[in-house]
């Protein structure tokens, strides 16, 4: 594995530590309208389709920006002008963001509020679709990284197939590590990001959309119009607006490294090994996962601080940041929780470094006056 040599370690859901070779790939300057740029974009799109052996029915369409840009492009570009309704499955911060996108654009939608600490129940979704026969599309977040809840994509796709509903999937934090059923007739589009399980830098996202799902006669956005972007790339091999050329160079390198290291199966195995080690090391200090193992995925885990821990999250964060170890707060209702990611160019020694730093903070925390907790 190409090891990042940065002193600062990011235990986050992205951006994340990248390899030295991915970073160095950005040192070249290329023109946005050159043959080299066109070939770079085409090569990346082909690699993404090959990553899951996706057939010709789909197109990989790039979008400048974060994963949310791709999700917004997917929701606004893959619906007809009329006779549609989106069922939004809400069980975390990122599905709430999908709901907000529907509200901003005035898209016809019906939300299903679900428990935020467990995977969405497929039987409940089946009943929801029966209760709302007008629903033509279902919007789902595969892995809710706000708390770290993994939804059962295979079962939910089967529900969509049975009810003849099209699935619009946010796979931002799973593409490149977990299976995605591109062979399902229900799967209409998948949003993904370069700076999650594919270990590249932020600034580029993609929607892999069924070509039949793209709506040439419907324009709800200028810059996020997937059909217009796809047509431009197909016909002239050019982006409609300035592409992030340096980010594309990094992503091209990251995809090569992902393939050489064993693709999704090996990447998931790596995350699982790191996460098991992380859970063991923190359990020694009384720091345990919030969620039951059945509902978790190894990419990121929310941990609860023991009641005896004297520091607030903010104080803990500052201690770890001083040691160049970066964690994230969770979206849980208590401030006494935090998230640790196992994605990016991390190794077992990084987990040990974090666990040792937490132990050092714990041993000295009684010297610091506790903060008030919400």
Secondary structure as the mmCIF struct_conf table of DSSP 4:
data_model
#
loop_
_struct_conf.conf_type_id
_struct_conf.id
_struct_conf.beg_label_comp_id
_struct_conf.beg_label_asym_id
_struct_conf.beg_label_seq_id
_struct_conf.end_label_comp_id
_struct_conf.end_label_asym_id
_struct_conf.end_label_seq_id
HELX_LH_PP_P HELX_LH_PP_P1 UNK A 2 UNK A 4
BEND BEND1 UNK A 7 UNK A 8
STRN STRN1 UNK A 9 UNK A 10
BEND BEND2 UNK A 12 UNK A 15
HELX_RH_AL_P HELX_RH_AL_P1 UNK A 20 UNK A 24
HELX_RH_3T_P HELX_RH_3T_P1 UNK A 25 UNK A 27
TURN_TY1_P TURN_TY1_P1 UNK A 32 UNK A 33
BEND BEND3 UNK A 34 UNK A 34
HELX_RH_AL_P HELX_RH_AL_P2 UNK A 35 UNK A 51
TURN_TY1_P TURN_TY1_P2 UNK A 52 UNK A 53
TURN_TY1_P TURN_TY1_P3 UNK A 56 UNK A 57
STRN STRN2 UNK A 58 UNK A 64
BEND BEND4 UNK A 65 UNK A 65
HELX_RH_AL_P HELX_RH_AL_P3 UNK A 67 UNK A 77
BEND BEND5 UNK A 78 UNK A 79
BEND BEND6 UNK A 81 UNK A 83
STRN STRN3 UNK A 86 UNK A 90
BEND BEND7 UNK A 91 UNK A 92
HELX_RH_AL_P HELX_RH_AL_P4 UNK A 93 UNK A 105
TURN_TY1_P TURN_TY1_P4 UNK A 106 UNK A 106
STRN STRN4 UNK A 109 UNK A 113
TURN_TY1_P TURN_TY1_P5 UNK A 116 UNK A 117
BEND BEND8 UNK A 118 UNK A 118
HELX_RH_AL_P HELX_RH_AL_P5 UNK A 122 UNK A 131
TURN_TY1_P TURN_TY1_P6 UNK A 133 UNK A 134
STRN STRN5 UNK A 137 UNK A 141
BEND BEND9 UNK A 142 UNK A 142
STRN STRN6 UNK A 143 UNK A 144
TURN_TY1_P TURN_TY1_P7 UNK A 145 UNK A 148
STRN STRN7 UNK A 149 UNK A 150
HELX_LH_PP_P HELX_LH_PP_P2 UNK A 151 UNK A 151
HELX_RH_AL_P HELX_RH_AL_P6 UNK A 153 UNK A 162
TURN_TY1_P TURN_TY1_P8 UNK A 163 UNK A 164
STRN STRN8 UNK A 166 UNK A 170
TURN_TY1_P TURN_TY1_P9 UNK A 172 UNK A 177
BEND BEND10 UNK A 178 UNK A 178
TURN_TY1_P TURN_TY1_P10 UNK A 182 UNK A 183
TURN_TY1_P TURN_TY1_P11 UNK A 185 UNK A 186
STRN STRN9 UNK A 187 UNK A 193
TURN_TY1_P TURN_TY1_P12 UNK A 194 UNK A 195
BEND BEND11 UNK A 196 UNK A 196
TURN_TY1_P TURN_TY1_P13 UNK A 197 UNK A 198
BEND BEND12 UNK A 202 UNK A 203
STRN STRN10 UNK A 204 UNK A 210
HELX_RH_3T_P HELX_RH_3T_P2 UNK A 211 UNK A 213
TURN_TY1_P TURN_TY1_P14 UNK A 216 UNK A 217
BEND BEND13 UNK A 220 UNK A 220
BEND BEND14 UNK A 222 UNK A 222
TURN_TY1_P TURN_TY1_P15 UNK A 223 UNK A 224
HELX_RH_AL_P HELX_RH_AL_P7 UNK A 226 UNK A 236
BEND BEND15 UNK A 237 UNK A 237
BEND BEND16 UNK A 240 UNK A 241
HELX_RH_AL_P HELX_RH_AL_P8 UNK A 245 UNK A 260
TURN_TY1_P TURN_TY1_P16 UNK A 261 UNK A 262
HELX_RH_AL_P HELX_RH_AL_P9 UNK A 263 UNK A 283
TURN_TY1_P TURN_TY1_P17 UNK A 284 UNK A 286
STRN STRN11 UNK A 288 UNK A 289
BEND BEND17 UNK A 290 UNK A 291
HELX_RH_3T_P HELX_RH_3T_P3 UNK A 293 UNK A 295
TURN_TY1_P TURN_TY1_P18 UNK A 298 UNK A 299
STRN STRN12 UNK A 300 UNK A 304
HELX_LH_PP_P HELX_LH_PP_P3 UNK A 305 UNK A 306
TURN_TY1_P TURN_TY1_P19 UNK A 307 UNK A 308
HELX_RH_AL_P HELX_RH_AL_P10 UNK A 313 UNK A 322
TURN_TY1_P TURN_TY1_P20 UNK A 323 UNK A 324
STRN STRN13 UNK A 325 UNK A 326
STRN STRN14 UNK A 328 UNK A 329
BEND BEND18 UNK A 331 UNK A 336
STRN STRN15 UNK A 337 UNK A 341
BEND BEND19 UNK A 344 UNK A 345
HELX_RH_AL_P HELX_RH_AL_P11 UNK A 348 UNK A 364
HELX_RH_3T_P HELX_RH_3T_P4 UNK A 365 UNK A 367
BEND BEND20 UNK A 368 UNK A 368
HELX_LH_PP_P HELX_LH_PP_P4 UNK A 369 UNK A 372
#
